[in-house]
């Protein structure tokens, strides 16, 4: 659950949410408001792909979008060139000519990865020469595609499209290269653990994502944090790079937004808000109070 949550916001590749059968509380959502010097900055947790029947916004997110003059995403999707991600993976996610993925992960474990690839309809040749992190992202993306989730219906993609149509500026906190570099900078040992864990997780994809979307819809940060701490204990360096380090890198930009005159809406993966180095905690440490946005009063 958390592994997918941490990785899927990156480069707009992953993090779907399975909303079928979930009962969202009507008075909660993963949306907060923070008062700046003379403005308000709204923060919203995102999921990056959704099935058509569950692609609607929580009511609080809709109001935050309407109030904001500027939208800020992890990456500026309005200007992002997908070819950059492909070029980066080709240049940095490919093993040397004398090595193969089987050599890195070991023959026995590679068999598990190859079986998953076959199940997903991914030719083995497509991953045989990739570094473990690149193979993991590709296999996870294909697994998600099998579930019927559409990245075009993800919360941030929908907001980017609406902002463009409404004439609202869209900015990004980082670049697609920044995001993919998080994985590329891991050691091969860390990458291998990530690949094998992702391979094992594919079996329970729907169940795990159902938990994620339930917590997102209900704004249940306590449930997310409990899962996060368990996963982080297994690979603290990786999770710090995926969440904590990026959150800290974003803080100067977020503080600058709180000094501006315009109201902003910041939309990032929901897991960026949990934990001791989550955005809610980091904002509080800088003297900013994040207040959950309540549902509109019933008439």
N, C-alpha and C positions, 0 to 999 in steps of 0.2 A: 504493500500500500504506500508506504512512505517513499520507497525507492522510486516508484512511478511518479509520485507527487513531486519529488525533488527534481526529477530529470525532465519532466515533460513540458514544462514551460520553456525550456531552453530551445531557442531557435524556432519556436512554434511547431515543434515536431510531435509532441506527445501530450500527455495528461488529459485524457477524456474523462467524462463523468457519467456513470450509469445511474440515471434518475428514476428508472421504472420501479414502481412499487414503493418509493420512499414517501414518507409523510412529512413534509416540511412544516415547521412551526410558522405560523403567520406573523408573529411579532418579532422574529429574529432573522438575521442574515449576516453574511460576512462583509458588512459595510460599516465604516466608521467615519466620523467627521472630526477634524482637528482645526481649531481656531488658530490662525496665524496672526501676524502683526495687524493686518487690515483686511484679511481675506479668510476663506475657508478652503481647506484641502480635504477632499473626500478620498478615503482609501477603501478599495474593494478587492476581495479575494476572487480569483478567477479560476475557471477550468477552461482548457484550451481546445476542447472538441466535445460536441454533444450530438446525440441523435435528434432528428428533426422534431419529434414529438415532445422533447424536453428542452428545447433551446430557448425558452422564455427567460426573461430577466426576473430576478427577485424584485419585488416592488420598491425596496429601498435603493437598489442599484439604478433602477429607472429614474427615480427622483434625483439621485446624485448626478447622473448623467445630464439630466435636464438643467440642473443648477450650475454645472461647471462650464467655464468658457474655454478651457484647454484640457485635453486628454493626454495622460502620460502612461505609457506601457513599458513593459520590460524592454522591448525592442520596438522601434518606430515601424510598425507594420505597413504604414502608408508608403514608406520609401524603401522598404527592405527588398533586396534582390535575392531570390532563392538560389540563384546560381552561385552566390558567394559561399553558401553552406556546402554545396556539392563540390566546389573547387577546394574548399578547406579540407573536407573529408578525404578527397582524392590525394591532396598533397601531404596531409598530416596524419591521416588515419590508415595509411597503407604500410604494411610491413616491408622491410628490405627484401630484395630479390631472393636472397638465400634463406628466408624464413617464411613460415606459414602459420596460420592461426592454430593449427593442430600442434605445432611445435611449442607455442607459447602456453596453451592451456593444458596440454597433455592429451594423449590419444584417447584415453577413457572418457575424460570430460568432454572432449571435442565430439565424441559420438552423441552425447546428449544434445549438444548444440546443433549438430547436423540433423538429428531427428526432428527437432523443433522447426528448423528451416524447411525440411521436407513437408512437414505438416502444414506450414503456412504458405507453401508454394513458392518458397524462395530457393532459387538454384544454389547449390552448395558453392559453385564457383563464384557467386556474388559475394560471399563472406570469407572464402578460404584464405585470401591474402590481406584481410583487414586486421587492424589492431582490435583488441577486444572491445574497447569502448565504442568504436564505429559499428562493429557487428551487433552489439547490444542495442544500439539505437535503431538500426535498420530492422532487426527482428521484432523489437517492441512495436515499431510503427506498423509493421505488417500484422502483428497480433491485434492491434487496435483496429486496423482496417477491417479485420474479420468480424469485429463486433458491430460494425455499421455506424461508427461514430464519424462525424464530419468536422475536420478542423475549421472549415469555413463557418460552421455554426458555433465555434468556441466563443466564449464571452468576449475576449479581447479582440478577436477578428470581427465580430459583429459590431463592437464599439468603434473600431477603426473605420469600418465601412460607413457607419452612421455618421461619424464625425466628418468624414470626407464629404458626404452628401449635405450635411448641415453647415459646412464651412467652418468647423471647429479645428484649430490646429492640433496636430498629434506629434508628440515628442517621445523619445525613448531614453531609458536609464542606462542602456548599454547596447552593444552591437551583437549581431549574430556570431561574429568571430570571438568576442568576449565569452559568449555562452559556450560555444563548442570547445574553447580552450580549457574550460574547467575540466572536461573529460580528458583532453589530450595531455594535460599536465600531470595526470595521475601516473603513478608507476605502473608497469605492466602487471605486477602482482595485484594492485588495487583494481585495475581494469578487469583482470581475470575474475576476481571475486564479483565484481559488478555484472559481468556477462553471465556467470553461472547462476547468480542469484536471480537475475532477470529471466533466465531460462526456466528455472524452477517456478518462478512466479506466474509464468504464462498459463499454467493450469488453472489457477484461481482468479483469472483476470476480472471476470464479471463480479464475483463476490467482493473482491478487494475494492474495486472502483465504486461499488454500491455504498460501501462504508464511507468512502471519501466524499461522494456527492451528498450523502445524508448530512454529514457534518458541515459541509459547505452551505447547503440550503438552510440549515438550522442555525448557522453561526456557532456551532458547537466546537469552540477552540480547545476546550478541555479534552475532548475525545481525541482530537488531532494531536495535541501535545503529548498525550499519554503514548500514542503509537509512535510518535516521532522520537521520544526519549528512548524507547526500546530499540528502535532501529539505529539510532545514533550511537548507542553503546557498542554496536557491532563494528561500525566503521566511522569513528569520530572524525578522522581527517577528511574523508570524502564528504560527509555531511556538512562539515564546516565550510568546505569549498563550495558546495552546492547552495547552501543557504546563508549561514552566518557571515562568511566573507563577502558575499555579494550584497547582503543587507548593509553591512558596514560601508562598503564602497558606494552604495546609493545614498547614504545619509546626507552628505554635503549637498547633493542635488535636491533632496527632499526638503532640507532646511531652507534652501534658496527659494523653493516654491512657497514656503510659509512666510517668506519675506516679501513676496510679490503682491501686486494689487489685485490680480485676477483669481477667481475661484478655479481650482483644478480638480480633476478626478484622476487618481493614480490607481491603475489596475495591474496587479501582479498575482502570481500564483498564490493560492490561499495558504500554503505551507510557509510562506515567507513571514507570516504574522505570528507564528507560534514559537515558543521556546525563549530561553533567557537572552538569546541574541536575535529574536524575532523583531520585526519592525515596530510592533506595539510597545515592546520593552525599550527599544532604542529611542523611540520618540519620547517616551516618558522620562528617560534619563536626561534628555535634553530640555526637559521642562514643558513638553507638549502633552496634552491630555487627549487621548483618542476615545471618543464617545460613540458607542454603538448607535447607528441610525435607527430610530424606532419606525415601526410601520405607521402609515398614515392613519389618523383617527377615523373610525367608521362613522359614516353619516347616518 
